[in-house]
Structures are given as structure tokens and as C-alpha cells.
Amino acid sequence: MATSVFKGPKTAFVTGASSGIGKAAALALSRAGYRVIGTSRKAALGEVSDGIRMIACDVTSDASVAAAVALAHAELGRIDLLVNNAGYAVSGAAEESSIEQVRALFDTNFLGVVRVTNEILPIMRQQRDGRILNIGSVVGLIPGPFGAYYTASKHAIEGYSESLDHEVRSFGIRVAVIEPWATKTSIEANSPEGDRPVAAYRPTFTRYQAAFNAAMATGDTAADVAATILAAAEARKPRHRYPSGKAARQTAFARRFLPRALFDRILRKQFNIA
């Protein structure tokens, strides 16, 4: 595998860095010595947030992504690490979301990752070096009732990332997925519900939501996930998947080794939808 001999300070480009996991990751990388540029949709020209240089980037826009990556590359000189974090969730039963709502979610959560990655890959190929960390989720491995489309987008991230990793290794580039479980961020509070409600699902969804909120209350922090991101960024021999936190590791293990029927019973009991 070809690798570069660059020995200067490492650089990182982090999408969705205005809050939550993205902001925590940008701060952790900066403290570790990376020169970091973060993005948000509404960053002002010249904005600096907690010492992180912020630039505007809408990951649903080809032009916005191209401009943001070009600006970051011009300022940093190279891009060693890409953290694809921008994304959001939609809650509710699958039937409750219109095709337009589903399309918008995938445009951010999956196609947004593809857009940014495709802009940065030529830079990394020229460097003969680079690492791409896509923020997935444990629900990229398991069912996610009442979050089917967010779950589907994270399953897509898993397949895309693992496939891409095989394609780019010869250029010195590696791709991995970070898999948090319940994490105390604003993503759930800011998540819209399905845009065409169906009353029949309300009783089960209400029970599910109470159980999910209880899990979130004892979940990991964004800083915990950022520590996993830093470990994956620095690993000499990166793994493809990085479950973040004890609950994520236990869930990934259970999904792999428990019989499907038993796993399903446990999941339905945990979220009070049995």
C-alpha cells in the first residue's frame, strides 16, 4: 500500500461541527494537534467557535460542498482526515413519512457523505494518504423501530464505507465507521416526526419513545464518541468498525452472536413494544 512521507501537523475536515458529536470531535482533534476546519450550514465568514475555524457547507448542495472543500484545502494545504458527521433523524413509524421526507433525510445522511467524500478523495489520492471516518450508528447494524429511515441511512453508510475502503487502500487511504449508541446530543430533540401521522401507531410509539428517552438519559456523551473518533483517526491499522462505548460494543456483539429470534425479543422488550 502506497503511503506519503508527510511529517507536518495533521489536518482534519469535520462536517456538522457546530454542535454535538461533530463539535466534540473537532475539539478533541484540535487538542491532539490537528489543524481543524469544521463546517455548518450557517457558519459566518471568518467564524471561529471554541478555537475551531468554521466554514459554511450545505452537504445537500454539490456547489456548496465543492466550495467548502476547496476553501479548506487552500487554507490547510492538505486534508489528512475527513470526519463525515452531518446528519439528522426522523422519528415515527415508517408509514408516517412521505417520500419527500425520506428523500430529504437520505440527501443529507447518505448522499451528503458521498458528496463530501467525492470532493476530498482526489486530494487524498494525490497525497497518497488519508483517512475517512463516517459517523454511523449501532442502528446501522440492528433494527431501529420508529426510526426506520435513519436506520436505513446508517445501514447504507456501513455498506458504502466498507466497499469504499477496499477501493482506496492502494492509495494509502482507509475508511472506517464510528458506531455510537444512545448519545446525549440534541439530534433527537431536533428530529422531526413523520409528516403524515397515522393515529394507529401512537400508543406503541409513545411507549417506545419513553423507553428510548430513558436510554438516552444514561447514554454516552459527545465527548465519549469524540474519543473513539480520535482513536480511529490515530490507529496505525484501523478496523472497519468502531462501536463507541460499552452499550454499543455489547449490542454489536449480541447482534453478531445471538439467534435472531432471541435478539428480536430482547430489542422489543427493551423498547417496550412487545
C-alpha positions as CSV (number, residue, x, y, z in Angstrom):
1,M,0.0,0.0,0.0
2,A,1.4,3.4,-1.0
3,T,1.8,5.9,1.8
4,S,3.1,9.5,1.9
5,V,6.1,10.7,3.9
6,F,4.5,13.9,5.1
7,K,5.5,14.7,8.7
8,G,3.9,18.0,9.4
9,P,0.9,18.8,11.6
10,K,-2.1,16.7,10.6
11,T,-5.2,18.3,9.3
12,A,-8.9,17.5,9.6
13,F,-12.2,18.5,7.9
14,V,-15.2,17.8,10.1
15,T,-18.8,18.3,8.8
16,G,-21.7,19.2,11.1
17,A,-19.2,20.7,13.6
18,S,-21.4,23.3,15.2
19,S,-22.7,21.1,18.0
20,G,-22.9,17.5,19.3
21,I,-20.5,14.8,18.1
22,G,-19.1,17.0,15.3
23,K,-18.1,19.8,17.7
24,A,-16.7,17.4,20.3
25,A,-14.7,15.7,17.6
26,A,-13.3,18.9,16.2
27,L,-12.2,20.0,19.7
28,A,-10.7,16.6,20.5
29,L,-8.7,16.6,17.2
30,S,-7.6,20.2,17.8
31,R,-6.3,19.3,21.3
32,A,-4.5,16.3,19.8
33,G,-2.6,18.7,17.5
34,Y,-4.7,18.6,14.3
35,R,-5.3,21.8,12.3
36,V,-9.1,21.5,12.1
37,I,-11.7,23.1,9.9
38,G,-15.3,22.5,10.8
39,T,-18.5,23.1,8.8
40,S,-22.1,24.0,9.5
41,R,-24.8,25.2,7.2
42,K,-24.9,28.7,8.7
43,A,-21.3,29.5,9.6
44,A,-20.5,33.1,9.1
45,L,-17.5,34.3,7.1
46,G,-14.4,34.1,9.3
47,E,-16.3,32.4,12.2
48,V,-14.3,30.8,14.9
49,S,-16.1,28.6,17.5
50,D,-14.1,27.5,20.6
51,G,-10.9,27.8,18.6
52,I,-12.2,25.9,15.6
53,R,-12.3,27.6,12.2
54,M,-15.8,27.2,10.8
55,I,-16.9,27.5,7.2
56,A,-20.3,27.2,5.6
57,C,-21.2,23.9,4.0
58,D,-24.6,22.5,3.0
59,V,-23.9,18.8,2.3
60,T,-27.1,18.6,0.2
61,S,-25.6,21.0,-2.4
62,D,-22.9,19.9,-4.8
63,A,-21.7,23.6,-5.3
64,S,-21.6,24.3,-1.5
65,V,-19.6,21.1,-0.8
66,A,-17.1,21.8,-3.7
67,A,-16.6,25.4,-2.4
68,A,-16.1,24.4,1.2
69,V,-13.6,21.6,0.4
70,A,-11.7,23.9,-2.0
71,L,-11.5,26.6,0.7
72,A,-10.4,24.1,3.4
73,H,-7.8,22.7,1.1
74,A,-6.4,26.1,0.3
75,E,-6.2,27.0,4.0
76,L,-4.8,23.7,5.3
77,G,-2.6,22.8,2.3
78,R,-3.7,19.1,2.6
79,I,-6.5,17.1,4.2
80,D,-5.4,14.1,6.2
81,L,-8.7,13.3,7.9
82,L,-12.3,13.6,6.9
83,V,-15.0,13.1,9.6
84,N,-18.4,12.9,7.9
85,N,-20.7,13.8,10.8
86,A,-23.5,15.9,9.3
87,G,-26.9,14.3,9.7
88,Y,-30.3,14.2,11.4
89,A,-33.1,11.7,12.3
90,V,-36.8,11.4,11.6
91,S,-38.8,9.7,14.3
92,G,-42.1,7.8,14.0
93,A,-43.4,4.8,12.1
94,A,-42.1,4.2,8.6
95,E,-45.6,4.7,7.1
96,E,-45.8,8.2,8.6
97,S,-43.1,9.7,6.4
98,S,-43.7,10.9,2.9
99,I,-41.3,10.0,0.1
100,E,-40.3,13.7,0.1
101,Q,-39.3,13.5,3.8
102,V,-37.4,10.2,3.2
103,R,-35.6,11.7,0.2
104,A,-34.5,14.8,2.2
105,L,-33.1,12.6,5.0
106,F,-31.1,10.4,2.6
107,D,-29.9,13.5,0.8
108,T,-28.2,14.6,4.0
109,N,-27.3,11.4,5.8
110,F,-26.1,9.3,2.9
111,L,-25.7,11.5,-0.3
112,G,-24.1,14.2,1.9
113,V,-21.4,11.8,2.9
114,V,-20.9,10.8,-0.7
115,R,-20.7,14.4,-1.9
116,V,-18.1,15.4,0.6
117,T,-16.1,12.2,0.2
118,N,-16.0,12.5,-3.6
119,E,-14.6,16.1,-3.3
120,I,-11.9,15.1,-0.8
121,L,-10.8,11.7,-2.4
122,P,-8.8,13.4,-5.2
123,I,-6.9,15.4,-2.6
124,M,-6.1,12.3,-0.6
125,R,-5.2,10.3,-3.7
126,Q,-2.7,12.9,-4.7
127,Q,-1.3,12.9,-1.2
128,R,-1.2,9.1,-1.3
129,D,-2.5,9.2,2.2
130,G,-5.7,9.9,4.1
131,R,-8.4,8.6,6.5
132,I,-12.2,8.9,6.2
133,L,-14.3,8.3,9.3
134,N,-18.0,8.2,8.7
135,I,-20.3,8.6,11.7
136,G,-22.7,5.7,11.5
137,S,-24.7,4.2,14.4
138,V,-25.3,0.9,16.1
139,V,-28.7,1.1,14.3
140,G,-26.6,0.6,11.1
141,L,-26.2,-3.0,12.4
142,I,-29.6,-3.6,14.1
143,P,-33.3,-2.8,13.5
144,G,-34.4,0.7,14.5
145,P,-38.2,0.6,15.0
146,F,-39.8,4.1,14.8
147,G,-36.6,5.3,13.1
148,A,-36.7,3.2,10.0
149,Y,-35.3,5.8,7.6
150,Y,-32.5,7.0,9.9
151,T,-31.7,3.3,10.4
152,A,-31.7,2.7,6.7
153,S,-29.4,5.6,6.1
154,K,-26.9,4.2,8.6
155,H,-27.1,0.8,7.1
156,A,-26.2,2.5,3.8
157,I,-23.2,4.1,5.4
158,E,-22.0,0.7,6.5
159,G,-22.1,-0.8,3.1
160,Y,-20.7,2.2,1.3
161,S,-17.8,2.6,3.8
162,E,-16.7,-1.0,3.7
163,S,-16.9,-1.1,-0.1
164,L,-15.0,2.2,-0.5
165,D,-12.3,1.1,1.9
166,H,-11.4,-1.8,-0.4
167,E,-11.3,0.6,-3.4
168,V,-8.9,3.2,-1.9
169,R,-6.4,1.2,0.1
170,S,-3.9,1.2,-2.7
171,F,-3.8,5.0,-2.5
172,G,-2.9,4.9,1.2
173,I,-6.4,5.8,2.2
174,R,-8.5,4.0,4.8
175,V,-12.2,4.3,5.6
176,A,-13.9,3.3,8.9
177,V,-17.3,3.7,10.5
178,I,-17.8,5.1,14.0
179,E,-20.9,3.4,15.7
180,P,-22.3,5.3,18.7
181,W,-25.4,4.0,20.6
182,A,-27.5,6.3,22.7
183,T,-25.6,9.6,22.9
184,K,-26.6,12.8,24.8
185,T,-26.8,15.3,21.9
186,S,-29.5,17.5,20.5
187,I,-30.2,15.2,17.5
188,E,-33.3,13.5,19.0
189,A,-34.7,16.8,20.3
190,N,-34.3,18.4,16.9
191,S,-35.6,15.4,14.9
192,P,-38.9,16.0,13.1
193,E,-41.6,13.3,13.3
194,G,-43.2,11.8,10.3
195,D,-45.0,14.4,8.1
196,R,-48.2,12.3,7.6
197,P,-49.2,11.0,11.1
198,V,-51.1,7.7,11.5
199,A,-53.0,7.6,14.8
200,A,-52.9,3.8,15.0
201,Y,-49.2,3.9,15.8
202,R,-49.4,6.4,18.6
203,P,-49.8,4.1,21.6
204,T,-46.8,1.9,20.6
205,F,-44.7,4.9,19.6
206,T,-45.4,6.6,22.9
207,R,-44.2,3.6,24.8
208,Y,-41.2,3.3,22.6
209,Q,-40.3,7.0,23.0
210,A,-40.4,6.7,26.8
211,A,-38.1,3.7,26.7
212,F,-35.8,5.4,24.2
213,N,-35.6,8.6,26.3
214,A,-34.6,6.6,29.4
215,A,-31.8,5.0,27.4
216,M,-30.7,8.4,26.2
217,A,-30.6,9.8,29.8
218,T,-27.9,7.2,30.7
219,G,-26.1,7.3,27.3
220,D,-22.6,8.4,26.4
221,T,-21.6,12.0,25.9
222,A,-20.5,13.5,22.6
223,A,-17.0,13.7,24.2
224,D,-17.1,9.9,24.6
225,V,-17.8,9.4,20.9
226,A,-15.1,12.0,20.1
227,A,-12.6,9.9,22.0
228,T,-13.5,7.0,19.7
229,I,-13.1,9.1,16.7
230,L,-9.6,10.2,17.8
231,A,-8.6,6.6,18.4
232,A,-9.8,5.6,14.9
233,A,-8.0,8.6,13.4
234,E,-4.7,7.7,15.1
235,A,-4.9,3.9,14.7
236,R,-1.9,2.5,12.7
237,K,-4.0,-0.4,11.5
238,P,-7.6,0.8,11.5
239,R,-10.5,-1.5,11.9
240,H,-13.6,-1.1,9.7
241,R,-16.0,-0.6,12.6
242,Y,-15.6,1.3,15.9
243,P,-18.5,0.7,18.2
244,S,-18.4,3.6,20.6
245,G,-19.0,2.9,24.3
246,K,-19.9,-0.2,26.3
247,A,-23.5,-0.4,25.2
248,A,-22.6,-0.1,21.6
249,R,-20.0,-2.9,21.9
250,Q,-22.4,-5.1,23.7
251,T,-25.2,-4.5,21.2
252,A,-22.8,-5.2,18.2
253,F,-21.7,-8.4,19.9
254,A,-25.3,-9.5,20.6
255,R,-26.3,-8.9,17.0
256,R,-23.5,-11.0,15.8
257,F,-23.8,-14.0,18.1
258,L,-27.4,-14.2,19.4
259,P,-30.1,-16.1,17.5
260,R,-32.2,-13.7,15.5
261,A,-35.4,-14.6,17.4
262,L,-33.8,-14.0,20.8
263,F,-32.3,-10.7,19.7
264,D,-35.6,-9.5,18.4
265,R,-37.4,-10.4,21.7
266,I,-34.7,-8.5,23.7
267,L,-35.0,-5.5,21.5
268,R,-38.8,-5.4,21.6
269,K,-38.7,-5.8,25.4
270,Q,-36.0,-3.1,25.8
271,F,-38.1,-0.6,23.9
272,N,-41.4,-1.7,25.3
273,I,-43.0,-2.6,22.0
274,A,-43.5,-6.3,22.7
